[in-house]
């Protein structure tokens, strides 16, 4: 038997669930164990980036969100919008 890192977790699951997991793992070219590990990691740590993606985010940069963006959020060169559907610069 191969030398594996980690611990064995035993669980009883319905046979249909095991077969569904096995088919999904096969379609993704993974073993059943790898598929179960991936599902558990997502459940505990949240969904990660898609396979093959590179995480280019830096730890010290806060992502921009609407709640933290300073006003005005529009660019200076954008035309102002008016309630009647025309733009301010329209005559």
Sine and cosine of phi, psi and omega as CSV:
sin_phi,cos_phi,sin_psi,cos_psi,sin_omega,cos_omega
0.00,0.00,0.57,-0.82,-0.04,-1.00
-0.94,0.34,0.50,-0.87,0.07,-1.00
-0.98,0.19,0.92,-0.40,-0.09,-1.00
-0.92,-0.38,0.55,-0.83,0.10,-1.00
-1.00,-0.06,0.63,-0.78,0.01,-1.00
0.92,-0.39,-0.15,-0.99,-0.01,-1.00
-0.82,-0.58,0.42,-0.91,0.05,-1.00
-0.99,0.11,0.77,-0.63,0.08,-1.00
-0.90,-0.44,0.87,-0.49,0.01,-1.00
-0.99,-0.11,0.63,-0.78,0.04,-1.00
-0.45,-0.89,0.58,-0.81,0.09,-1.00
-1.00,-0.09,0.84,-0.55,0.03,-1.00
-0.79,-0.61,0.45,-0.89,0.05,-1.00
-0.86,0.50,0.55,-0.83,-0.04,-1.00
-0.86,0.52,-0.57,0.82,0.00,-1.00
-0.89,0.45,-0.63,0.78,0.02,-1.00
-0.92,0.40,-0.67,0.74,0.03,-1.00
-0.88,0.48,-0.68,0.73,-0.01,-1.00
-0.92,0.39,-0.62,0.78,0.05,-1.00
-0.89,0.46,-0.70,0.71,0.04,-1.00
-0.90,0.44,-0.65,0.76,0.01,-1.00
-0.89,0.46,-0.69,0.72,0.01,-1.00
-0.91,0.42,-0.67,0.74,0.02,-1.00
-0.90,0.44,-0.67,0.74,0.03,-1.00
-0.88,0.47,-0.68,0.74,0.00,-1.00
-0.90,0.43,-0.63,0.78,0.00,-1.00
-0.92,0.39,-0.44,0.90,0.03,-1.00
-0.99,-0.10,0.11,0.99,0.00,-1.00
0.86,0.51,0.70,0.72,0.06,-1.00
-0.82,-0.58,0.28,-0.96,0.12,-0.99
-0.99,0.12,0.27,-0.96,0.05,-1.00
-0.86,0.50,-0.65,0.76,0.02,-1.00
-0.89,0.46,-0.68,0.74,0.02,-1.00
-0.90,0.43,-0.63,0.78,0.00,-1.00
-0.91,0.41,-0.69,0.73,0.03,-1.00
-0.90,0.43,-0.66,0.75,0.04,-1.00
-0.89,0.46,-0.68,0.73,0.02,-1.00
-0.87,0.49,-0.69,0.72,0.00,-1.00
-0.90,0.43,-0.67,0.74,0.01,-1.00
-0.91,0.40,-0.64,0.77,0.02,-1.00
-0.89,0.45,-0.70,0.71,0.04,-1.00
-0.89,0.46,-0.64,0.77,-0.02,-1.00
-0.92,0.40,-0.61,0.80,-0.06,-1.00
-1.00,0.07,-0.69,0.73,-0.13,-0.99
-0.96,-0.26,-0.07,1.00,-0.04,-1.00
1.00,-0.03,0.28,-0.96,-0.04,-1.00
-0.95,0.32,0.74,-0.68,0.00,-1.00
-1.00,-0.08,-0.24,-0.97,0.05,-1.00
-0.96,0.28,0.42,-0.91,0.06,-1.00
-0.87,0.49,0.42,-0.91,-0.01,-1.00
-0.84,0.54,0.73,-0.68,0.03,-1.00
1.00,-0.02,-0.16,0.99,0.00,-1.00
-0.99,0.17,0.49,-0.87,0.01,-1.00
-0.95,-0.32,0.78,-0.63,0.02,-1.00
-0.99,0.13,0.95,-0.30,-0.03,-1.00
-0.98,-0.19,0.11,0.99,0.01,-1.00
-0.94,0.35,0.57,-0.82,0.04,-1.00
-0.98,-0.20,0.55,-0.84,-0.07,-1.00
-0.92,0.40,-0.50,0.87,-0.13,-0.99
-1.00,-0.05,0.06,1.00,-0.02,-1.00
-0.95,-0.30,0.78,-0.62,0.03,-1.00
-1.00,0.04,0.79,-0.61,0.00,-1.00
-0.91,0.42,0.55,-0.84,0.00,-1.00
-0.97,0.25,0.75,-0.67,0.05,-1.00
-0.75,-0.66,0.39,-0.92,-0.03,-1.00
-0.84,0.54,-0.61,0.79,-0.05,-1.00
-0.94,0.34,-0.36,0.93,-0.03,-1.00
-0.95,-0.31,-0.13,0.99,0.03,-1.00
-0.95,0.32,0.73,-0.68,0.04,-1.00
-0.96,0.28,0.47,-0.88,0.10,-1.00
-0.98,0.20,0.47,-0.88,-0.13,0.99
-0.98,0.18,0.56,-0.83,-0.02,-1.00
-0.99,0.11,-0.26,0.97,0.00,-1.00
-1.00,0.08,0.40,-0.92,0.06,-1.00
-0.96,0.27,0.45,-0.89,-0.05,-1.00
-0.87,0.49,-0.63,0.78,-0.07,-1.00
-0.98,0.18,-0.10,0.99,0.05,-1.00
-0.94,0.35,0.56,-0.83,0.07,-1.00
-0.98,0.20,0.55,-0.83,0.01,-1.00
-0.97,0.24,0.62,-0.78,0.00,-1.00
-1.00,-0.06,0.64,-0.77,0.06,-1.00
-0.89,-0.46,0.36,-0.93,-0.10,-0.99
-0.91,0.42,-0.46,0.89,-0.04,-1.00
-0.99,0.12,0.07,1.00,0.09,-1.00
1.00,-0.07,-0.10,1.00,0.06,-1.00
-0.99,-0.13,0.30,-0.96,0.05,-1.00
-0.99,-0.10,0.47,-0.88,-0.09,-1.00
-0.83,0.56,-0.61,0.79,-0.07,-1.00
-0.99,0.16,-0.16,0.99,0.04,-1.00
-0.95,0.30,0.60,-0.80,0.01,-1.00
-0.96,-0.30,0.00,0.00,0.00,0.00
